[in-house]
Every structure is written in structure tokens, then in C-alpha cells.
Amino acid sequence: MVRATLWTIAVVVWASASALCFARLWKYEAAAGPAARSPTAWPQDTSVLQERGLPTLILLMHPKCPCSRATVEELAKLMSHAQGRLVARVLMIRPDGVAKFWERTDLWQTAAAIPGVTVVADAQGSESRRFGAATSGQALLYSPDGRLLFAGGITGSRGHSGDNEGRSLVLALGRAEIIPTAAEPPQTPVYGCPLFAESFACQPDGMGPCRK
Amino acid sequence: MSQMMSTCAGDASSLGAEFYRTHRETIYRRTDRMFAALMAVQWVFGIVAAMVISPRTWAGVESQMHPHVWAAVVLGGVISLPPILLAVFKPGHAVTRYVISVAQMLTSALLIHLTGGRIETHFHVFGSLAFLAFYRDWRVLIPATVVVALDHFLRGLYFPQSVYGVLTASSWRWLEHAGWVIFEDLFLIASCLRSDKEMREIAQRAADLHVAKEAAEGANRAKSQFLANMSHEIRTPLNGVIGMAELLIRKGGLAERQLRYVHVIKSSGDTLLTLINGVLDFSKIEAGKLELSRSDFDLRGVVEDVVEMLAPKAAVKKLEFLCHMHLDVPARVCGDVDRLRQILINLTNNAIKFTEEGEVVVAARLEQSSDDRLFVRFDVRDSGLGIAREQQDRLFKSFSQLDASNTRKYGGTGLGLAISKQLVELMGGTIGLQSEVGKGSTFWFTIPFLRPTSRSPETTRLTSIPPTRGLRVLAVDDLPAQREIMREQFQAWGFVADIASDGTEALTLLRSAATAAAPYHLAVIDMHMPLMNGIALARAIKGEPSLQQTPILMLTSMDQPLDPNEMSAAGFAACLTKPVRQSELFDAVATALARGGLTPSVAQPEPAASANAVAETSVLTDLRRLRLRVLVAEDNEVNQEVVKEILTDAGCTVTLVSTGAAAVQAVASHEYDVALMDCQMPEMDGFEAARRIRNAEGHAQPVECGALPIIALTANAIQGDRERCLSAGMDGYVAKPIDPDLLFQAILTLVQRSLRQAAVSAPAVARATEHTVKLAATVPGYEAPINLETLLRRCRGKATLVESLLGKFDAAIGAQLDELRGAFTRIDGAAVSRVAHAIKGASANLSANAVSSAAAELERLGAKGEWESANESLQRLETSVRECLEYIPTVASSAKQRAVEVKA
């Protein structure tokens, strides 16, 4: 009897420990980065080209962020479904003082291989700052006339690809299937690594970015 | 019968259940181990996957370890370690299986997380379920399925994308996923149930087979026991037949025709006895009752004895019969001499039996040696018909002769080679055959003998080469094998040896040597050679002035003895009969050279054969002179008659009794010089009778001075009987059918020993006592593990007997202690008491008082079942035995020294 009780206790402790660890992992995967404070109109001083006559999707990414693989996968699906009704510009941040081709990672190669996507380096993150992005995977959709239609992430959680609100909104807006009526464009959480070191420093326990 | 069958069926059924449980347990344990390995691999795989997929998390140019890596290490460890530990420390337990089942599903969940929710990783779940089915326990699948369903339910509620890949999912979607898992489970459960059913059926079949095998083996053992008993029963009347025939031959006075008939009776009896011995040996081996003895013996002597014994048979068939003893053959080894002799006789007898012309060579050589072992290889080569390869495999099988007609033509049971094979293997050796049809056969075997425990001075005689180095010898023989044997032998003795194949070549070599002023110092010539025989060659040598001084040794076959006058006229220094013993040849060579003034230091040879003849006759003469009063206790009337006749012929006055009780009474009421005691008699057997006689005398065993010498008579020639007789207080042992010479020798030896004891023991005992007193005075309270003085007195001052007793004790005690420990493990008080009793008796014989008293205590405690005290007593016994064994070399050397003192 005592032995059975001890075994039961041991198994329960073990199961609880496993559940706790899983809960912590879930928490990390569900932790979104800080939202962008993006300009509502296409910035005049940007060097990024806006496509004429088509909505332009700006995707700001850290080239080494493993969570952003899911973003690129979602981008591929999105571009495939958009069937040429929008163009995408992926800006890979390239901080100062890094080695040559630092930003040319597998993420760059994968994104560059998607039709309708142009990948460019964002030297010192100036464009990311210009577009107000703080988290890798930040997507911004601008209408052909330069209005911000959408700001947010196109994955449902950290590093997980799959159906998600962000991708659905971008696709619908890009195809002009919906017309934004609210003053503020729709937003979704962004899941990914901090684009800049200063936001990295305030991540609690390193498990999620600091929300400022 | 039906009851027995139902009992057997019940046994088989419970055995089947036991087999099933054992097999199921084995499967559980094996699968636990496999999962433990898989868990470890998955853990490592998870860490590697995390480090490849998401090694670090970045912010600008700064990075740190990605939480997935930590999760792979920590969470992977939390999931994997407990089941791994359970599989290692609690294999086969239900809790281990269930924990493994849950852990495997949690590992699936972790891996899905680490790979970013890839749908492909979900297949891990299905693979794991299939693997869990290895347990063949469908219940293990349940917790795994529950974990999967629960995981999907919770994720569906809180994080649907991580498991369904969609933002929102129906609250019942987890049921769909769980349903697919259950879908797989259904097949796996069906598979488990079917496997389990088959496992039960197979276990039951195995149990049935096991029971049938046990029954068959039991029947075989019963058959072997029956054969052994029957052999014993047959030997008793056969003793009468052979004994009476022997008496008729010895008595004389028979007409030639009658004598021939009696010889036929005797030889038929002997043949029958040989056959029965074969059956008895085989039965004992089959029944696992054959015990090997171990003692030092003269290996060369044994081989040469066998060759000499069988030489007449070879001579009858006019075969060249040679013994080739390689020089590296150790003179003394330790092993079972009787069994070695039996194998050699069997193989050599076969070789002679199946060879119609040509030669038979018995060879021995040292094949390999180690610190404690001497691997000796024996070859028995013949020039017979040879054996076809396809028939060779059958040869060593029981009751197998190549051709059924062989049994009729040559006789035999077909057991000889099977027995030889089993004996060789019992001794740790190997046996084999090389044969080619038309070219003859070589039967060989190797035995790993132990190195001898003592070194006899006699063994060094042939290796102590006299100053023969540089002397020249010519060996002449038409047989290449014999020539080579002689050349090798002479070269080993330091001679310059040449060989010649016939008389002409020999004369040419002798003349050339004489011309070159390097004449041969000795010529060894074979009698039977083509063109010019030995005598003609000897005459030719003696006829030439330059050669006539050459000493000549003649070798002749047993079937053609030379007339001594003819031999002397031909000028031979000596004539030897083939096969020649090395020692004989050595002595003859030494004599021949000494006569030629070449080796004056070599001792004159002893006339061994004549000395034996004198010894044989002197035994009977001495016995007749003593006119002994002999008590014979024997229940069989025929045997009574045989023994009485044999002893009366030796001048003894015989009193016959039929039971052990009558023997005890007779000893109490009359004086006898010696008693012969049949071991198996009605009412009271010989062992008990001997014990009572000793008790009445108040002597320890074996007999001390003044006690009645008792010789056991038994038809049961089994190892262990001798020890049993000795422990019962008997002094000697003669096997039935009785060989009169052996019986005479045994009686005379015992009686003479008794007489010598009376003369010798007194001063020896006095010295021993004095020595003991001195020792006790020097070391207060000291008592040696073996009391040498008592032992010497008991052995009548004979160091060899002391050595033999010590050797036997040393050889047996290890097995006895093992048996004791086994009895303790089984909690078998009767066995403890029995073995302790045996140790007590053996150690008392040795005067190992500490061992004896510890064994006596253990015997008492074992009989009472007082295990706690018995355990302490066993430890005391083991300590005493260890001290005793360490003390044995000291005792042996002291005994030798003391024996020399006594002789002096």
C-alpha cells in the first residue's frame, strides 16, 4: 500500500514537472514582440520602392531569427494565394560593424526564391526604424496610393507556421476583398526576435521581448 | 496410469503457465531496455534538432541560447530520465511500462514543438504506438492514447495552431485526432491479444516437450541404472565361473582336452567380463556417475605397459607393433591413470583387431604445456583397411560399428569408442580420427594432465644420460617407422645414430666406419629382415676381423623367440623382444657398452622380468609360510567356494560366514589374521560389519597396530567404493571377479605392514611424542592443523601413504565444501549433515582435529536444522580447512623426512 502510494506520488510529481516545463514553453511561444509604430502613409524619405498600381507588403526581418522561418513560410503561402495582386519587399536588417554577407542567411535565400518578393539589406536598420518596426517578422501593407492598410505579424505564434489572422488580412486587403473602414489599420501580434539590441536587453528571463 | 497421466498433464499445464510468465517477463524486460535506449536517443536527437533549427535567438548583433535548446535539454531530461532509470532498475515492472508509454507521447509533443509544429513530426506518435505494441500488452497503449487525446484537447482549447495549424478549431476536433489514434490502437490491440494467445500456445507446447523430454531422460537414466545394476548382478555369478576355471587351471591334473575346455571357459568368462565392464562404464557415464580419480603416475610406463600387454595379440597376427615415445613426453603426470589405460587399450586393441597385416604404432608426445597443465597427445596408427569419410562420424557414437558383420566377426559391443570419447571429454581432452581407405587409420586423443604434485627420482633415470655423447650406434631395421624411432631415441641419449634398412647396407656402413677409423660402438639389429636376417647379419659382422668387436643388440618379434644358445653363438650382447620399453633398451645398451669397456659408470641392468617372476612366486610362498587364519564374509555360495579354494591353496585356514553380523560375532569370539568382507550382504552389509568390528576394537580407522586387517571384496568397481571401504574402517580393497594374485598381494601387504608396524612404530611414536611435547613447550597453546605424529602412526610410518591421504583430502575437500554451501542454499539439513559427516571422517583420518571437530559440530547442527549456529560452524569449518590445506605441503615434506629417519 505504502509502496503503491509512493509510486503514485512519484509519477504525479514527474507528470507535473513535465506539464510545468511544457507550460513555460507554450508561454514563450505565445509571447509577441512590441507592436510597430509605423507611419500611416508611405514615408517620403524611404529608399524602398513602392510598386505602382499594386499594394506593397513591407516585411522587416532579422536574417538570423529562427522564429522568422515560419514568417517566410507564411509569406510564400501568401504570395502564392495573392497571385500577383501585391508585391513584397523583405528588408533584412544589417547592423553596423558586421561581416560582409552577414545578412545572407538561409532565410534571405528562401525569401528571395519566392516569386514577387524582393529582398534587400536594411543597412543599420534605418528603414526598420523608419517604418517603426521593433520585432522580426513585422509586416506592413501599403495601398498603391501609400496608405497603411495593415501592420502586424503573419504567424500565429513564435516559430509556428499555419493559418493565422495576419496572413488572412494581408491576403484579403491585397486582393481588395475588404476595404478598411476604421481610422486605424488592423493590427496583429508580431512573433519574432527583437530587431535591435536595446529591445533585447529588457526581455524578461530571455523568454520574450520587452513590451514597451 | 490415468492418474499419472493427469498428474503429468497438470505438471505440463502449470509448467506451460510458468514458461508463459517467464517469456512474457523476458519480453517486458527486453522492450523496456529497447525503450530506454530509444529514450536516450530521442533526448539527444531533440537537443541536436534544437541546436540545428534554432540554436540562438537574436537581437541586432547580439544573441543568446535559444529557449528551445534549453527546453530540449531540461524538458527532454525531465521526460526521458525517469523511464530510463525505471527500465534500468525496475525492468519488467508494470509501472515502468506505463511511465514509458506516457513519456514516449510527451517526447512526441516536445519534438513537435522543437521542429516548429511540423506536421511530419506527428508521425512520431504513430510510430511510438506501434513500438509500444512490442510489449504485447494492450493496456500500455491506453495511457499513451489518453496523453495524446488530453494534449490535443488542451491545445485545442488554448493553442489550436500548435497542433491543428489553424487559428480556430472546433472544440470537438481533438476527438477526431484521438479517433485516428484509437483507429491505430484497435489494430495494435488486436495484434497484442493475438500475440499473447500465440505466446501461451507456444509456451504450452514447449512445456509439453519439456515434460516429454524429462520423461525420456528419466527413462534413459532408469535404463542406465538398470544396466549398471544388471552388470553388477551378472558379475557376481561370473566371478564364480572365472574363479572356478582359474582354480582348475592352477590345480592342474587335468587332461589336455579338459584343460583346453577350461581355458575356453576362462577366456569366455574374461570376454564376457570385458563386455560387462564396457556396459557398466557406459551406463555410469550416461547416468553421470563416473568419477575420475587423480594421482601422480608414470606416463611412459603406462603407455609401455599397454603396448606390452597387447603385444601378444599383435604377435599372433604377425603385426609389427611399435611404441614411439617422443622425448618430450613427461615422465610423470597427474591424472586418472586407469581411465587413460582403458582408452589406450581400447584404441590399440581396435587397431590390432582391424589390421590384418603391416604395423600398429602407439605414439605419445607433448603437444603443449602451461604452468599447471601438460597436454599430451596419443596416436594409435595402423596400416589397416582405413575408414571412409562418410563412416567416420558414426564411429564415436554408442553401439555403432561400421558394419553389423563386424560384431559377428570381431566381437565387441560397439561401445568402446563411445566410451573412449566420453572418457577423453570427461578428462577435458579431445579425440579424433584421421583415416583414408586403403591407407590405414590414426586414432588420436589429447589429455590435459596436471603437473605431478611430487617428483619421483625414478623418473629422472632415463633423462640422466650416461657418458654416451659421441658414441656411434647403427640401427638396422627394414621398417622405416622403427628405424626412425630408434634413431630419435639414440640421438636423444647422445649417440651419433645411423640407420640402415637391410643387412647389405648395414655391412657397407660398418665397413666404411671401420676403414675411416671411426667404428660403430654398437649395432642394434632387427631379426626379421628380407634377404639377410638378423642372425645372418650378426654372423657376417662377427666374421670380419675389423667389425667383430662391435657389440650387437638383437630385436626380435614376440612370436619368434630365439634359442639362447643360437643367440649366444651369434655373438649378441642381448636380445630384446619388440615392442621394446625405453628403459629396457637403455639398460641393454648400457650393459652392452659396459661389456665393451665404454661406459663403466652405467649400472648393470636389473633383470626386471625375472625379478617379477621371482616376486610373483615369492608372494604365494610367503603366504603359504605364514599359514594365516582368514575370515571370509560372503553371502554367495559360489563365491564362498572360489575364495575358499584360492585361500586354501595359499595355505590359509578359512572360516566362512554369510552375513555381516556373523562376521562381527566371529571376530569377537575367535582370532583371525585377516578378514575378507563382501560389501553387499543381507541383514548387515560389509561396511557396517567393519565399523562394528573397529568399534569393538576401540581403534581409529584405518587400523592401528593390533587391529584386524580387513579387506573389502566388491563387484561394484566404482570410484568412491574404495573411499567408502576405507572410511568404514577397512584397510584394503579387492575387486571381483577376484584375481588370486591381487588377493594374495593385498593380504600379504597388509599382514607384513602389520608386522612391521609392531617393530617400527614404537620408536617413531616415541620420537613423535617427544617432538610434540617440545613444540607445545615452545608455543603455548599451539595445535597444528594436522597432527603429523598421529597421522604417521596411523599410516605406519609410510610417507607415501601420508602423501596419498593428503592428496585425496586436498582433491576432495573443495567439492565437499561446495556441496555443503549448496545444501545451505537449499536449506537441506540432511545433506549438510551427510557431507559434514564425510568431511569429519576424512579429516579424522588425517588427524586434522580442528576440521574434524568443526565438521562434527556442523553434522549435529545440520541434522537438528539449527541454521544460525550451523552457518557459524560452516565458517569455522572453512577457516580450519583453509589452514589445513596451507599446512599440507609442510606435513608432506615432514612425513618424507620422518620416513627416512625411521628407515635409517
Boltz contact constraints between the chains, C-beta under 6 A:
constraints:
  - contact:
      token1: [A, 7]
      token2: [B, 95]
      max_distance: 6.0
  - contact:
      token1: [A, 14]
      token2: [B, 82]
      max_distance: 6.0
  - contact:
      token1: [A, 17]
      token2: [B, 78]
      max_distance: 6.0
  - contact:
      token1: [A, 18]
      token2: [B, 78]
      max_distance: 6.0
  - contact:
      token1: [A, 18]
      token2: [B, 79]
      max_distance: 6.0
  - contact:
      token1: [A, 18]
      token2: [B, 106]
      max_distance: 6.0
  - contact:
      token1: [A, 21]
      token2: [B, 75]
      max_distance: 6.0
  - contact:
      token1: [A, 21]
      token2: [B, 78]
      max_distance: 6.0
  - contact:
      token1: [A, 25]
      token2: [B, 71]
      max_distance: 6.0
  - contact:
      token1: [A, 25]
      token2: [B, 113]
      max_distance: 6.0
  - contact:
      token1: [A, 28]
      token2: [B, 67]
      max_distance: 6.0
  - contact:
      token1: [A, 62]
      token2: [B, 58]
      max_distance: 6.0
  - contact:
      token1: [A, 64]
      token2: [B, 58]
      max_distance: 6.0
  - contact:
      token1: [A, 65]
      token2: [B, 58]
      max_distance: 6.0
  - contact:
      token1: [A, 66]
      token2: [B, 54]
      max_distance: 6.0
  - contact:
      token1: [A, 95]
      token2: [B, 60]
      max_distance: 6.0
  - contact:
      token1: [A, 95]
      token2: [B, 61]
      max_distance: 6.0
  - contact:
      token1: [A, 98]
      token2: [B, 61]
      max_distance: 6.0
  - contact:
      token1: [A, 156]
      token2: [B, 161]
      max_distance: 6.0
  - contact:
      token1: [A, 156]
      token2: [B, 167]
      max_distance: 6.0
  - contact:
      token1: [A, 157]
      token2: [B, 161]
      max_distance: 6.0
  - contact:
      token1: [A, 159]
      token2: [B, 116]
      max_distance: 6.0
  - contact:
      token1: [A, 160]
      token2: [B, 116]
      max_distance: 6.0
  - contact:
      token1: [A, 160]
      token2: [B, 117]
      max_distance: 6.0
  - contact:
      token1: [A, 160]
      token2: [B, 161]
      max_distance: 6.0
  - contact:
      token1: [A, 160]
      token2: [B, 162]
      max_distance: 6.0
  - contact:
      token1: [A, 162]
      token2: [B, 161]
      max_distance: 6.0
  - contact:
      token1: [A, 162]
      token2: [B, 165]
      max_distance: 6.0
  - contact:
      token1: [A, 163]
      token2: [B, 166]
      max_distance: 6.0
  - contact:
      token1: [A, 163]
      token2: [B, 167]
      max_distance: 6.0
  - contact:
      token1: [A, 164]
      token2: [B, 167]
      max_distance: 6.0
  - contact:
      token1: [A, 193]
      token2: [B, 57]
      max_distance: 6.0
  - contact:
      token1: [A, 193]
      token2: [B, 58]
      max_distance: 6.0
  - contact:
      token1: [A, 193]
      token2: [B, 59]
      max_distance: 6.0
  - contact:
      token1: [A, 194]
      token2: [B, 59]
      max_distance: 6.0
  - contact:
      token1: [A, 196]
      token2: [B, 60]
      max_distance: 6.0
  - contact:
      token1: [A, 197]
      token2: [B, 59]
      max_distance: 6.0
  - contact:
      token1: [A, 197]
      token2: [B, 60]
      max_distance: 6.0
  - contact:
      token1: [A, 197]
      token2: [B, 62]
      max_distance: 6.0
  - contact:
      token1: [A, 200]
      token2: [B, 59]
      max_distance: 6.0
  - contact:
      token1: [A, 200]
      token2: [B, 62]
      max_distance: 6.0
  - contact:
      token1: [A, 207]
      token2: [B, 67]
      max_distance: 6.0
